[in-house]
């Protein structure tokens, strides 16, 4: 999932300041909210333990899929 898409989703549930706090790691969604986000948007519950790594890993896998194989 891309950062901007996640930001849009979070802004439907949290204030702008809270979303910033979530992205920098100062705040984490409650377990109840994590379950809702998992059910609605397929965001793993444990992703919130380190959201920066989740976004980074997820973005890397998307970029890998978008690269075309080199032709010989």
N, C-alpha and C positions, 0 to 999 in steps of 0.2 A: 504494500500500500504506500502510496506517495504521501509525503508530509502534508501537502496542501489539502489532499482529500481527507486525511485524518483530522486536520485542523478544522475543516468545515463540519465534519461529524461532531467533533467535540464542542464547537460553538453552539450547536443545537442543545447541548446539555449543560454547558458551563459558561461563565463569564469570560471575557477576553483575557483578563488577568489570570484567571485560573488555568486557562489553556496554556498560557505562557509558562506558568509554574509546572504544569504537567510535562511540557516539552523539555524544560531544563532539569527536571528530576526532583524539584522541591515538593511536589504534590503528586499523589497517585489516586486514581479513581477508587471509590469504595468497591468492595467485592460485589455488591449488588449491581453497581453501574458496570463493572467489568463483565458480569454475566449478561446484562442487557446488550452491551456492545459486542460481545461474542455472538450472541444469538442473532442480532440484527445485521452485523457487518463482518462477522467471522474474524474478529480480532482476538487472537489467543489471550486467554486470561493472564498467562504468565508474561506476556509481552510487556505489560505495564511495569514489571520489575526493572526493566531497562529499556525504555521506549526508544532511546537513541539507537541502541544496537539493533533493535527490531526493525526500525526504519532503514538503517544502513544496510543490514543483511538483506532485507526485502528488496530494496532498491538495486542492490548489486545483482540479485538473481534476475530481476526484470531486465536489467541492462545486458546480462549474459544471454538471455533468451532473444533479445532484439538484435544481437550481433549476427551477421551473416557469416557462414563458414567461408574460409578462404578457398578460392579455386586455384588449382595447380596448373 
